């Protein structure tokens, strides 16, 4: 399999630690859960202040929230610790 040129497909918010607390993640692709034929998303969650380190979570698409942010805006928010970046969630 050849990696695509655009690594991050879109920015999303996913629950972090408990429901209602969100963290920024980046969709890197999808997989199918063959037990129920459900599409799952591969989401990379960067670890500030070094966004090159992080973790991958596999989540239902319905368990993500689209903040309406560009990938660049979300990356700026992560790197700056939230000082720079989008100022609203759609």
PyMOL Python script that loads the backbone (N, CA, C, O; Angstrom):
from pymol import cmd

cmd.read_pdbstr("""\
ATOM      1  N   UNK A   1       0.842  -1.166   0.000  1.00  0.00           N
ATOM      2  CA  UNK A   1       0.000   0.000   0.000  1.00  0.00           C
ATOM      3  C   UNK A   1       0.896   1.239   0.000  1.00  0.00           C
ATOM      4  O   UNK A   1       1.845   1.317   0.780  1.00  0.00           O
ATOM      5  N   UNK A   2       0.602   2.201  -0.864  1.00  0.00           N
ATOM      6  CA  UNK A   2       1.387   3.426  -0.969  1.00  0.00           C
ATOM      7  C   UNK A   2       0.691   4.534  -0.189  1.00  0.00           C
ATOM      8  O   UNK A   2      -0.499   4.771  -0.396  1.00  0.00           O
ATOM      9  N   UNK A   3       1.415   5.228   0.716  1.00  0.00           N
ATOM     10  CA  UNK A   3       0.791   6.317   1.458  1.00  0.00           C
ATOM     11  C   UNK A   3       0.368   7.439   0.506  1.00  0.00           C
ATOM     12  O   UNK A   3       1.033   7.710  -0.494  1.00  0.00           O
ATOM     13  N   UNK A   4      -0.746   8.079   0.839  1.00  0.00           N
ATOM     14  CA  UNK A   4      -1.220   9.187   0.030  1.00  0.00           C
ATOM     15  C   UNK A   4      -0.417  10.439   0.341  1.00  0.00           C
ATOM     16  O   UNK A   4       0.207  10.543   1.397  1.00  0.00           O
ATOM     17  N   UNK A   5      -0.438  11.392  -0.589  1.00  0.00           N
ATOM     18  CA  UNK A   5       0.337  12.624  -0.425  1.00  0.00           C
ATOM     19  C   UNK A   5      -0.148  13.425   0.790  1.00  0.00           C
ATOM     20  O   UNK A   5       0.667  13.889   1.588  1.00  0.00           O
ATOM     21  N   UNK A   6      -1.459  13.590   0.935  1.00  0.00           N
ATOM     22  CA  UNK A   6      -2.038  14.324   2.066  1.00  0.00           C
ATOM     23  C   UNK A   6      -2.225  13.333   3.213  1.00  0.00           C
ATOM     24  O   UNK A   6      -3.127  12.497   3.167  1.00  0.00           O
ATOM     25  N   UNK A   7      -1.389  13.420   4.229  1.00  0.00           N
ATOM     26  CA  UNK A   7      -1.425  12.457   5.327  1.00  0.00           C
ATOM     27  C   UNK A   7      -2.689  12.621   6.163  1.00  0.00           C
ATOM     28  O   UNK A   7      -3.387  11.642   6.426  1.00  0.00           O
ATOM     29  N   UNK A   8      -2.991  13.849   6.583  1.00  0.00           N
ATOM     30  CA  UNK A   8      -4.187  14.103   7.382  1.00  0.00           C
ATOM     31  C   UNK A   8      -5.350  14.436   6.458  1.00  0.00           C
ATOM     32  O   UNK A   8      -5.244  15.327   5.615  1.00  0.00           O
ATOM     33  N   UNK A   9      -6.449  13.728   6.615  1.00  0.00           N
ATOM     34  CA  UNK A   9      -7.635  13.945   5.779  1.00  0.00           C
ATOM     35  C   UNK A   9      -8.467  15.121   6.287  1.00  0.00           C
ATOM     36  O   UNK A   9      -8.970  15.927   5.504  1.00  0.00           O
ATOM     37  N   UNK A  10      -8.605  15.205   7.618  1.00  0.00           N
ATOM     38  CA  UNK A  10      -9.377  16.300   8.221  1.00  0.00           C
ATOM     39  C   UNK A  10      -9.141  16.308   9.723  1.00  0.00           C
ATOM     40  O   UNK A  10      -8.702  15.318  10.308  1.00  0.00           O
ATOM     41  N   UNK A  11      -9.441  17.439  10.327  1.00  0.00           N
ATOM     42  CA  UNK A  11      -9.337  17.573  11.775  1.00  0.00           C
ATOM     43  C   UNK A  11     -10.674  17.180  12.404  1.00  0.00           C
ATOM     44  O   UNK A  11     -11.740  17.485  11.869  1.00  0.00           O
ATOM     45  N   UNK A  12     -10.600  16.508  13.534  1.00  0.00           N
ATOM     46  CA  UNK A  12     -11.804  16.127  14.274  1.00  0.00           C
ATOM     47  C   UNK A  12     -11.565  16.339  15.763  1.00  0.00           C
ATOM     48  O   UNK A  12     -10.431  16.516  16.210  1.00  0.00           O
ATOM     49  N   UNK A  13     -12.641  16.319  16.509  1.00  0.00           N
ATOM     50  CA  UNK A  13     -12.561  16.295  17.965  1.00  0.00           C
ATOM     51  C   UNK A  13     -13.036  14.928  18.413  1.00  0.00           C
ATOM     52  O   UNK A  13     -14.030  14.411  17.904  1.00  0.00           O
ATOM     53  N   UNK A  14     -12.323  14.339  19.370  1.00  0.00           N
ATOM     54  CA  UNK A  14     -12.719  13.052  19.943  1.00  0.00           C
ATOM     55  C   UNK A  14     -12.721  13.181  21.459  1.00  0.00           C
ATOM     56  O   UNK A  14     -11.983  13.985  22.029  1.00  0.00           O
ATOM     57  N   UNK A  15     -13.558  12.382  22.098  1.00  0.00           N
ATOM     58  CA  UNK A  15     -13.598  12.390  23.566  1.00  0.00           C
ATOM     59  C   UNK A  15     -12.227  12.063  24.119  1.00  0.00           C
ATOM     60  O   UNK A  15     -11.508  11.220  23.582  1.00  0.00           O
ATOM     61  N   UNK A  16     -11.870  12.752  25.215  1.00  0.00           N
ATOM     62  CA  UNK A  16     -10.574  12.576  25.850  1.00  0.00           C
ATOM     63  C   UNK A  16     -10.787  12.459  27.355  1.00  0.00           C
ATOM     64  O   UNK A  16     -11.312  13.378  27.982  1.00  0.00           O
ATOM     65  N   UNK A  17     -10.392  11.364  27.920  1.00  0.00           N
ATOM     66  CA  UNK A  17     -10.509  11.060  29.345  1.00  0.00           C
ATOM     67  C   UNK A  17     -11.931  10.738  29.771  1.00  0.00           C
ATOM     68  O   UNK A  17     -12.152   9.754  30.477  1.00  0.00           O
ATOM     69  N   UNK A  18     -12.911  11.557  29.353  1.00  0.00           N
ATOM     70  CA  UNK A  18     -14.309  11.263  29.667  1.00  0.00           C
ATOM     71  C   UNK A  18     -15.197  11.981  28.656  1.00  0.00           C
ATOM     72  O   UNK A  18     -14.752  12.936  28.019  1.00  0.00           O
ATOM     73  N   UNK A  19     -16.425  11.546  28.499  1.00  0.00           N
ATOM     74  CA  UNK A  19     -17.323  12.190  27.541  1.00  0.00           C
ATOM     75  C   UNK A  19     -17.491  13.681  27.844  1.00  0.00           C
ATOM     76  O   UNK A  19     -17.605  14.089  29.000  1.00  0.00           O
ATOM     77  N   UNK A  20     -17.502  14.474  26.786  1.00  0.00           N
ATOM     78  CA  UNK A  20     -17.698  15.918  26.939  1.00  0.00           C
ATOM     79  C   UNK A  20     -16.414  16.712  27.040  1.00  0.00           C
ATOM     80  O   UNK A  20     -16.444  17.942  27.001  1.00  0.00           O
ATOM     81  N   UNK A  21     -15.268  16.022  27.172  1.00  0.00           N
ATOM     82  CA  UNK A  21     -13.962  16.686  27.133  1.00  0.00           C
ATOM     83  C   UNK A  21     -13.310  16.213  25.846  1.00  0.00           C
ATOM     84  O   UNK A  21     -13.140  15.013  25.628  1.00  0.00           O
ATOM     85  N   UNK A  22     -12.944  17.169  24.991  1.00  0.00           N
ATOM     86  CA  UNK A  22     -12.464  16.821  23.658  1.00  0.00           C
ATOM     87  C   UNK A  22     -10.986  17.115  23.471  1.00  0.00           C
ATOM     88  O   UNK A  22     -10.419  17.990  24.124  1.00  0.00           O
ATOM     89  N   UNK A  23     -10.379  16.365  22.567  1.00  0.00           N
ATOM     90  CA  UNK A  23      -9.023  16.631  22.128  1.00  0.00           C
ATOM     91  C   UNK A  23      -9.020  16.673  20.611  1.00  0.00           C
ATOM     92  O   UNK A  23      -9.898  16.104  19.963  1.00  0.00           O
ATOM     93  N   UNK A  24      -8.035  17.347  20.054  1.00  0.00           N
ATOM     94  CA  UNK A  24      -7.909  17.471  18.612  1.00  0.00           C
ATOM     95  C   UNK A  24      -7.235  16.223  18.058  1.00  0.00           C
ATOM     96  O   UNK A  24      -6.228  15.754  18.591  1.00  0.00           O
ATOM     97  N   UNK A  25      -7.798  15.701  16.996  1.00  0.00           N
ATOM     98  CA  UNK A  25      -7.215  14.565  16.306  1.00  0.00           C
ATOM     99  C   UNK A  25      -7.272  14.793  14.808  1.00  0.00           C
ATOM    100  O   UNK A  25      -7.975  15.677  14.319  1.00  0.00           O
ATOM    101  N   UNK A  26      -6.518  13.977  14.093  1.00  0.00           N
ATOM    102  CA  UNK A  26      -6.452  14.097  12.639  1.00  0.00           C
ATOM    103  C   UNK A  26      -6.768  12.740  12.013  1.00  0.00           C
ATOM    104  O   UNK A  26      -6.103  11.746  12.306  1.00  0.00           O
ATOM    105  N   UNK A  27      -7.776  12.703  11.156  1.00  0.00           N
ATOM    106  CA  UNK A  27      -8.151  11.464  10.473  1.00  0.00           C
ATOM    107  C   UNK A  27      -7.061  11.115   9.476  1.00  0.00           C
ATOM    108  O   UNK A  27      -6.708  11.923   8.617  1.00  0.00           O
ATOM    109  N   UNK A  28      -6.529   9.899   9.598  1.00  0.00           N
ATOM    110  CA  UNK A  28      -5.484   9.445   8.681  1.00  0.00           C
ATOM    111  C   UNK A  28      -5.983   8.370   7.721  1.00  0.00           C
ATOM    112  O   UNK A  28      -5.296   8.025   6.760  1.00  0.00           O
ATOM    113  N   UNK A  29      -7.164   7.847   7.976  1.00  0.00           N
ATOM    114  CA  UNK A  29      -7.721   6.818   7.109  1.00  0.00           C
ATOM    115  C   UNK A  29      -8.882   6.124   7.787  1.00  0.00           C
ATOM    116  O   UNK A  29      -9.401   6.591   8.801  1.00  0.00           O
ATOM    117  N   UNK A  30      -9.283   5.004   7.215  1.00  0.00           N
ATOM    118  CA  UNK A  30     -10.403   4.253   7.780  1.00  0.00           C
ATOM    119  C   UNK A  30     -10.136   2.760   7.691  1.00  0.00           C
ATOM    120  O   UNK A  30      -9.302   2.304   6.909  1.00  0.00           O
ATOM    121  N   UNK A  31     -10.854   2.021   8.500  1.00  0.00           N
ATOM    122  CA  UNK A  31     -10.817   0.559   8.490  1.00  0.00           C
ATOM    123  C   UNK A  31     -12.252   0.077   8.661  1.00  0.00           C
ATOM    124  O   UNK A  31     -13.117   0.818   9.128  1.00  0.00           O
ATOM    125  N   UNK A  32     -12.493  -1.168   8.280  1.00  0.00           N
ATOM    126  CA  UNK A  32     -13.820  -1.751   8.437  1.00  0.00           C
ATOM    127  C   UNK A  32     -13.760  -2.802   9.536  1.00  0.00           C
ATOM    128  O   UNK A  32     -12.920  -3.702   9.503  1.00  0.00           O
ATOM    129  N   UNK A  33     -14.648  -2.682  10.497  1.00  0.00           N
ATOM    130  CA  UNK A  33     -14.789  -3.689  11.547  1.00  0.00           C
ATOM    131  C   UNK A  33     -15.640  -4.814  10.961  1.00  0.00           C
ATOM    132  O   UNK A  33     -16.848  -4.649  10.786  1.00  0.00           O
ATOM    133  N   UNK A  34     -15.032  -5.936  10.661  1.00  0.00           N
ATOM    134  CA  UNK A  34     -15.719  -7.047   9.986  1.00  0.00           C
ATOM    135  C   UNK A  34     -16.759  -7.738  10.872  1.00  0.00           C
ATOM    136  O   UNK A  34     -17.609  -8.476  10.374  1.00  0.00           O
ATOM    137  N   UNK A  35     -16.691  -7.501  12.166  1.00  0.00           N
ATOM    138  CA  UNK A  35     -17.698  -8.113  13.039  1.00  0.00           C
ATOM    139  C   UNK A  35     -19.087  -7.562  12.759  1.00  0.00           C
ATOM    140  O   UNK A  35     -20.084  -8.277  12.864  1.00  0.00           O
ATOM    141  N   UNK A  36     -19.142  -6.262  12.397  1.00  0.00           N
ATOM    142  CA  UNK A  36     -20.449  -5.643  12.154  1.00  0.00           C
ATOM    143  C   UNK A  36     -20.472  -4.785  10.877  1.00  0.00           C
ATOM    144  O   UNK A  36     -21.427  -4.043  10.644  1.00  0.00           O
ATOM    145  N   UNK A  37     -19.430  -4.890  10.062  1.00  0.00           N
ATOM    146  CA  UNK A  37     -19.301  -4.118   8.811  1.00  0.00           C
ATOM    147  C   UNK A  37     -19.375  -2.615   9.047  1.00  0.00           C
ATOM    148  O   UNK A  37     -19.870  -1.876   8.195  1.00  0.00           O
ATOM    149  N   UNK A  38     -18.890  -2.161  10.187  1.00  0.00           N
ATOM    150  CA  UNK A  38     -18.931  -0.744  10.528  1.00  0.00           C
ATOM    151  C   UNK A  38     -17.632  -0.059  10.110  1.00  0.00           C
ATOM    152  O   UNK A  38     -16.540  -0.577  10.344  1.00  0.00           O
ATOM    153  N   UNK A  39     -17.766   1.104   9.494  1.00  0.00           N
ATOM    154  CA  UNK A  39     -16.596   1.893   9.127  1.00  0.00           C
ATOM    155  C   UNK A  39     -16.061   2.578  10.378  1.00  0.00           C
ATOM    156  O   UNK A  39     -16.804   3.225  11.115  1.00  0.00           O
ATOM    157  N   UNK A  40     -14.768   2.427  10.602  1.00  0.00           N
ATOM    158  CA  UNK A  40     -14.101   3.049  11.738  1.00  0.00           C
ATOM    159  C   UNK A  40     -13.042   4.004  11.192  1.00  0.00           C
ATOM    160  O   UNK A  40     -12.507   3.784  10.105  1.00  0.00           O
ATOM    161  N   UNK A  41     -12.742   5.050  11.934  1.00  0.00           N
ATOM    162  CA  UNK A  41     -11.727   6.009  11.513  1.00  0.00           C
ATOM    163  C   UNK A  41     -10.439   5.806  12.296  1.00  0.00           C
ATOM    164  O   UNK A  41     -10.466   5.548  13.500  1.00  0.00           O
ATOM    165  N   UNK A  42      -9.311   5.925  11.603  1.00  0.00           N
ATOM    166  CA  UNK A  42      -8.007   5.963  12.265  1.00  0.00           C
ATOM    167  C   UNK A  42      -7.729   7.435  12.541  1.00  0.00           C
ATOM    168  O   UNK A  42      -7.671   8.249  11.620  1.00  0.00           O
ATOM    169  N   UNK A  43      -7.559   7.766  13.806  1.00  0.00           N
ATOM    170  CA  UNK A  43      -7.360   9.158  14.206  1.00  0.00           C
ATOM    171  C   UNK A  43      -6.042   9.272  14.964  1.00  0.00           C
ATOM    172  O   UNK A  43      -5.813   8.589  15.962  1.00  0.00           O
ATOM    173  N   UNK A  44      -5.180  10.158  14.459  1.00  0.00           N
ATOM    174  CA  UNK A  44      -3.904  10.430  15.114  1.00  0.00           C
ATOM    175  C   UNK A  44      -4.112  11.574  16.097  1.00  0.00           C
ATOM    176  O   UNK A  44      -4.586  12.644  15.717  1.00  0.00           O
ATOM    177  N   UNK A  45      -3.763  11.352  17.348  1.00  0.00           N
ATOM    178  CA  UNK A  45      -3.866  12.376  18.380  1.00  0.00           C
ATOM    179  C   UNK A  45      -2.449  12.779  18.764  1.00  0.00           C
ATOM    180  O   UNK A  45      -1.728  12.010  19.401  1.00  0.00           O
ATOM    181  N   UNK A  46      -2.049  14.003  18.370  1.00  0.00           N
ATOM    182  CA  UNK A  46      -0.682  14.452  18.670  1.00  0.00           C
ATOM    183  C   UNK A  46      -0.515  14.759  20.151  1.00  0.00           C
ATOM    184  O   UNK A  46      -1.476  15.085  20.849  1.00  0.00           O
ATOM    185  N   UNK A  47       0.723  14.647  20.615  1.00  0.00           N
ATOM    186  CA  UNK A  47       1.056  14.959  21.997  1.00  0.00           C
ATOM    187  C   UNK A  47       1.830  16.275  22.037  1.00  0.00           C
ATOM    188  O   UNK A  47       3.000  16.313  21.654  1.00  0.00           O
ATOM    189  N   UNK A  48       1.191  17.360  22.497  1.00  0.00           N
ATOM    190  CA  UNK A  48       1.919  18.636  22.577  1.00  0.00           C
ATOM    191  C   UNK A  48       3.046  18.536  23.602  1.00  0.00           C
ATOM    192  O   UNK A  48       2.910  17.739  24.530  1.00  0.00           O
ATOM    193  N   UNK A  49       4.126  19.268  23.510  1.00  0.00           N
ATOM    194  CA  UNK A  49       4.384  20.276  22.489  1.00  0.00           C
ATOM    195  C   UNK A  49       5.025  19.708  21.226  1.00  0.00           C
ATOM    196  O   UNK A  49       5.288  20.452  20.281  1.00  0.00           O
ATOM    197  N   UNK A  50       5.281  18.394  21.195  1.00  0.00           N
ATOM    198  CA  UNK A  50       5.908  17.777  20.024  1.00  0.00           C
ATOM    199  C   UNK A  50       4.848  16.991  19.258  1.00  0.00           C
ATOM    200  O   UNK A  50       4.601  15.828  19.578  1.00  0.00           O
ATOM    201  N   UNK A  51       4.216  17.602  18.253  1.00  0.00           N
ATOM    202  CA  UNK A  51       3.138  16.913  17.549  1.00  0.00           C
ATOM    203  C   UNK A  51       3.602  15.729  16.708  1.00  0.00           C
ATOM    204  O   UNK A  51       2.776  14.998  16.161  1.00  0.00           O
ATOM    205  N   UNK A  52       4.921  15.532  16.599  1.00  0.00           N
ATOM    206  CA  UNK A  52       5.424  14.368  15.869  1.00  0.00           C
ATOM    207  C   UNK A  52       5.238  13.090  16.690  1.00  0.00           C
ATOM    208  O   UNK A  52       5.303  11.987  16.148  1.00  0.00           O
ATOM    209  N   UNK A  53       5.007  13.240  18.000  1.00  0.00           N
ATOM    210  CA  UNK A  53       4.696  12.074  18.819  1.00  0.00           C
ATOM    211  C   UNK A  53       3.214  12.115  19.151  1.00  0.00           C
ATOM    212  O   UNK A  53       2.612  13.186  19.218  1.00  0.00           O
ATOM    213  N   UNK A  54       2.651  10.978  19.353  1.00  0.00           N
ATOM    214  CA  UNK A  54       1.229  10.919  19.651  1.00  0.00           C
ATOM    215  C   UNK A  54       0.751   9.489  19.660  1.00  0.00           C
ATOM    216  O   UNK A  54       1.543   8.557  19.799  1.00  0.00           O
ATOM    217  N   UNK A  55      -0.540   9.319  19.511  1.00  0.00           N
ATOM    218  CA  UNK A  55      -1.125   7.986  19.523  1.00  0.00           C
ATOM    219  C   UNK A  55      -2.197   7.883  18.450  1.00  0.00           C
ATOM    220  O   UNK A  55      -2.767   8.886  18.022  1.00  0.00           O
ATOM    221  N   UNK A  56      -2.458   6.672  18.032  1.00  0.00           N
ATOM    222  CA  UNK A  56      -3.513   6.387  17.066  1.00  0.00           C
ATOM    223  C   UNK A  56      -4.668   5.736  17.819  1.00  0.00           C
ATOM    224  O   UNK A  56      -4.464   4.808  18.601  1.00  0.00           O
ATOM    225  N   UNK A  57      -5.864   6.222  17.582  1.00  0.00           N
ATOM    226  CA  UNK A  57      -7.056   5.578  18.125  1.00  0.00           C
ATOM    227  C   UNK A  57      -7.950   5.192  16.961  1.00  0.00           C
ATOM    228  O   UNK A  57      -7.956   5.855  15.923  1.00  0.00           O
ATOM    229  N   UNK A  58      -8.695   4.132  17.136  1.00  0.00           N
ATOM    230  CA  UNK A  58      -9.667   3.694  16.142  1.00  0.00           C
ATOM    231  C   UNK A  58     -11.038   3.962  16.752  1.00  0.00           C
ATOM    232  O   UNK A  58     -11.382   3.407  17.795  1.00  0.00           O
ATOM    233  N   UNK A  59     -11.819   4.819  16.091  1.00  0.00           N
ATOM    234  CA  UNK A  59     -13.113   5.237  16.647  1.00  0.00           C
ATOM    235  C   UNK A  59     -14.202   5.172  15.584  1.00  0.00           C
ATOM    236  O   UNK A  59     -13.935   5.252  14.385  1.00  0.00           O
ATOM    237  N   UNK A  60     -15.416   5.027  16.050  1.00  0.00           N
ATOM    238  CA  UNK A  60     -16.554   5.122  15.138  1.00  0.00           C
ATOM    239  C   UNK A  60     -16.627   6.555  14.619  1.00  0.00           C
ATOM    240  O   UNK A  60     -16.350   7.504  15.353  1.00  0.00           O
ATOM    241  N   UNK A  61     -16.998   6.701  13.369  1.00  0.00           N
ATOM    242  CA  UNK A  61     -17.137   8.048  12.820  1.00  0.00           C
ATOM    243  C   UNK A  61     -18.154   8.846  13.633  1.00  0.00           C
ATOM    244  O   UNK A  61     -17.998  10.054  13.811  1.00  0.00           O
ATOM    245  N   UNK A  62     -19.182   8.182  14.121  1.00  0.00           N
ATOM    246  CA  UNK A  62     -20.213   8.860  14.917  1.00  0.00           C
ATOM    247  C   UNK A  62     -19.684   9.348  16.264  1.00  0.00           C
ATOM    248  O   UNK A  62     -20.324  10.171  16.919  1.00  0.00           O
ATOM    249  N   UNK A  63     -18.518   8.846  16.681  1.00  0.00           N
ATOM    250  CA  UNK A  63     -17.913   9.274  17.945  1.00  0.00           C
ATOM    251  C   UNK A  63     -16.911  10.416  17.753  1.00  0.00           C
ATOM    252  O   UNK A  63     -16.178  10.767  18.677  1.00  0.00           O
ATOM    253  N   UNK A  64     -16.886  10.990  16.549  1.00  0.00           N
ATOM    254  CA  UNK A  64     -16.040  12.154  16.294  1.00  0.00           C
ATOM    255  C   UNK A  64     -16.929  13.360  16.067  1.00  0.00           C
ATOM    256  O   UNK A  64     -18.106  13.232  15.731  1.00  0.00           O
ATOM    257  N   UNK A  65     -16.356  14.510  16.254  1.00  0.00           N
ATOM    258  CA  UNK A  65     -17.084  15.760  16.003  1.00  0.00           C
ATOM    259  C   UNK A  65     -16.265  16.600  15.030  1.00  0.00           C
ATOM    260  O   UNK A  65     -15.060  16.774  15.214  1.00  0.00           O
ATOM    261  N   UNK A  66     -16.914  17.114  14.007  1.00  0.00           N
ATOM    262  CA  UNK A  66     -16.255  17.965  13.024  1.00  0.00           C
ATOM    263  C   UNK A  66     -16.295  19.405  13.536  1.00  0.00           C
ATOM    264  O   UNK A  66     -17.369  20.003  13.604  1.00  0.00           O
ATOM    265  N   UNK A  67     -15.133  19.972  13.900  1.00  0.00           N
ATOM    266  CA  UNK A  67     -15.133  21.345  14.421  1.00  0.00           C
ATOM    267  C   UNK A  67     -15.217  22.401  13.314  1.00  0.00           C
ATOM    268  O   UNK A  67     -15.398  23.586  13.591  1.00  0.00           O
ATOM    269  N   UNK A  68     -15.083  21.959  12.057  1.00  0.00           N
ATOM    270  CA  UNK A  68     -15.091  22.908  10.952  1.00  0.00           C
ATOM    271  C   UNK A  68     -13.762  23.628  10.784  1.00  0.00           C
ATOM    272  O   UNK A  68     -13.700  24.687  10.159  1.00  0.00           O
ATOM    273  N   UNK A  69     -12.706  23.059  11.335  1.00  0.00           N
ATOM    274  CA  UNK A  69     -11.374  23.662  11.274  1.00  0.00           C
ATOM    275  C   UNK A  69     -10.596  23.111  10.091  1.00  0.00           C
ATOM    276  O   UNK A  69     -10.788  21.965   9.683  1.00  0.00           O
ATOM    277  N   UNK A  70      -9.719  23.939   9.550  1.00  0.00           N
ATOM    278  CA  UNK A  70      -8.783  23.432   8.556  1.00  0.00           C
ATOM    279  C   UNK A  70      -7.719  22.615   9.283  1.00  0.00           C
ATOM    280  O   UNK A  70      -7.532  22.749  10.492  1.00  0.00           O
ATOM    281  N   UNK A  71      -7.037  21.780   8.537  1.00  0.00           N
ATOM    282  CA  UNK A  71      -5.938  21.007   9.119  1.00  0.00           C
ATOM    283  C   UNK A  71      -4.878  21.957   9.655  1.00  0.00           C
ATOM    284  O   UNK A  71      -4.350  21.752  10.748  1.00  0.00           O
ATOM    285  N   UNK A  72      -4.564  22.998   8.885  1.00  0.00           N
ATOM    286  CA  UNK A  72      -3.538  23.958   9.303  1.00  0.00           C
ATOM    287  C   UNK A  72      -3.943  24.675  10.590  1.00  0.00           C
ATOM    288  O   UNK A  72      -3.113  24.874  11.477  1.00  0.00           O
ATOM    289  N   UNK A  73      -5.211  25.062  10.696  1.00  0.00           N
ATOM    290  CA  UNK A  73      -5.686  25.731  11.908  1.00  0.00           C
ATOM    291  C   UNK A  73      -5.601  24.830  13.127  1.00  0.00           C
ATOM    292  O   UNK A  73      -5.224  25.273  14.212  1.00  0.00           O
ATOM    293  N   UNK A  74      -5.955  23.561  12.943  1.00  0.00           N
ATOM    294  CA  UNK A  74      -5.887  22.609  14.052  1.00  0.00           C
ATOM    295  C   UNK A  74      -4.444  22.351  14.470  1.00  0.00           C
ATOM    296  O   UNK A  74      -4.155  22.243  15.662  1.00  0.00           O
ATOM    297  N   UNK A  75      -3.531  22.250  13.493  1.00  0.00           N
ATOM    298  CA  UNK A  75      -2.118  22.048  13.813  1.00  0.00           C
ATOM    299  C   UNK A  75      -1.576  23.245  14.588  1.00  0.00           C
ATOM    300  O   UNK A  75      -0.842  23.069  15.560  1.00  0.00           O
ATOM    301  N   UNK A  76      -1.926  24.453  14.171  1.00  0.00           N
ATOM    302  CA  UNK A  76      -1.487  25.660  14.893  1.00  0.00           C
ATOM    303  C   UNK A  76      -1.975  25.629  16.337  1.00  0.00           C
ATOM    304  O   UNK A  76      -1.235  25.988  17.253  1.00  0.00           O
ATOM    305  N   UNK A  77      -3.214  25.202  16.539  1.00  0.00           N
ATOM    306  CA  UNK A  77      -3.764  25.137  17.896  1.00  0.00           C
ATOM    307  C   UNK A  77      -2.986  24.141  18.751  1.00  0.00           C
ATOM    308  O   UNK A  77      -2.693  24.415  19.914  1.00  0.00           O
ATOM    309  N   UNK A  78      -2.652  22.980  18.174  1.00  0.00           N
ATOM    310  CA  UNK A  78      -1.915  21.949  18.921  1.00  0.00           C
ATOM    311  C   UNK A  78      -0.521  22.445  19.272  1.00  0.00           C
ATOM    312  O   UNK A  78      -0.104  22.369  20.428  1.00  0.00           O
ATOM    313  N   UNK A  79       0.202  22.952  18.276  1.00  0.00           N
ATOM    314  CA  UNK A  79       1.595  23.379  18.493  1.00  0.00           C
ATOM    315  C   UNK A  79       1.686  24.543  19.473  1.00  0.00           C
ATOM    316  O   UNK A  79       2.621  24.614  20.271  1.00  0.00           O
ATOM    317  N   UNK A  80       0.713  25.457  19.416  1.00  0.00           N
ATOM    318  CA  UNK A  80       0.766  26.648  20.282  1.00  0.00           C
ATOM    319  C   UNK A  80       0.135  26.413  21.650  1.00  0.00           C
ATOM    320  O   UNK A  80       0.081  27.326  22.474  1.00  0.00           O
ATOM    321  N   UNK A  81      -0.335  25.211  21.893  1.00  0.00           N
ATOM    322  CA  UNK A  81      -0.996  24.951  23.168  1.00  0.00           C
ATOM    323  C   UNK A  81      -2.342  25.652  23.270  1.00  0.00           C
ATOM    324  O   UNK A  81      -2.825  25.937  24.366  1.00  0.00           O
ATOM    325  N   UNK A  82      -2.943  25.928  22.115  1.00  0.00           N
ATOM    326  CA  UNK A  82      -4.261  26.569  22.089  1.00  0.00           C
ATOM    327  C   UNK A  82      -4.229  28.081  22.040  1.00  0.00           C
ATOM    328  O   UNK A  82      -5.278  28.722  21.999  1.00  0.00           O
ATOM    329  N   UNK A  83      -3.027  28.666  22.044  1.00  0.00           N
ATOM    330  CA  UNK A  83      -2.912  30.124  22.008  1.00  0.00           C
ATOM    331  C   UNK A  83      -3.303  30.673  20.640  1.00  0.00           C
ATOM    332  O   UNK A  83      -3.959  31.711  20.541  1.00  0.00           O
ATOM    333  N   UNK A  84      -2.891  29.963  19.580  1.00  0.00           N
ATOM    334  CA  UNK A  84      -3.206  30.356  18.207  1.00  0.00           C
ATOM    335  C   UNK A  84      -4.120  29.289  17.632  1.00  0.00           C
ATOM    336  O   UNK A  84      -4.000  28.112  17.974  1.00  0.00           O
ATOM    337  N   UNK A  85      -5.026  29.695  16.764  1.00  0.00           N
ATOM    338  CA  UNK A  85      -5.874  28.713  16.099  1.00  0.00           C
ATOM    339  C   UNK A  85      -7.309  29.179  16.015  1.00  0.00           C
ATOM    340  O   UNK A  85      -7.615  30.321  16.359  1.00  0.00           O
ATOM    341  N   UNK A  86      -8.188  28.310  15.564  1.00  0.00           N
ATOM    342  CA  UNK A  86      -9.589  28.671  15.393  1.00  0.00           C
ATOM    343  C   UNK A  86     -10.216  29.153  16.700  1.00  0.00           C
ATOM    344  O   UNK A  86      -9.846  28.717  17.790  1.00  0.00           O
ATOM    345  N   UNK A  87     -11.181  30.070  16.553  1.00  0.00           N
ATOM    346  CA  UNK A  87     -11.812  30.616  17.751  1.00  0.00           C
ATOM    347  C   UNK A  87     -13.274  30.202  17.894  1.00  0.00           C
ATOM    348  O   UNK A  87     -14.004  30.744  18.724  1.00  0.00           O
ATOM    349  N   UNK A  88     -13.697  29.232  17.073  1.00  0.00           N
ATOM    350  CA  UNK A  88     -15.049  28.710  17.230  1.00  0.00           C
ATOM    351  C   UNK A  88     -15.121  27.276  16.729  1.00  0.00           C
ATOM    352  O   UNK A  88     -14.295  26.833  15.930  1.00  0.00           O
ATOM    353  N   UNK A  89     -16.118  26.571  17.213  1.00  0.00           N
ATOM    354  CA  UNK A  89     -16.407  25.210  16.772  1.00  0.00           C
ATOM    355  C   UNK A  89     -17.763  25.254  16.104  1.00  0.00           C
ATOM    356  O   UNK A  89     -18.720  25.802  16.650  1.00  0.00           O
ATOM    357  N   UNK A  90     -17.837  24.682  14.932  1.00  0.00           N
ATOM    358  CA  UNK A  90     -19.126  24.650  14.226  1.00  0.00           C
ATOM    359  C   UNK A  90     -20.013  23.579  14.770  1.00  0.00           C
ATOM    360  O   UNK A  90     -21.136  23.407  14.297  1.00  0.00           O
TER     361      UNK A  90
END
""", "prot")
cmd.dss("prot")
cmd.show_as("cartoon", "prot")
cmd.util.cbc("prot")
cmd.orient("prot")
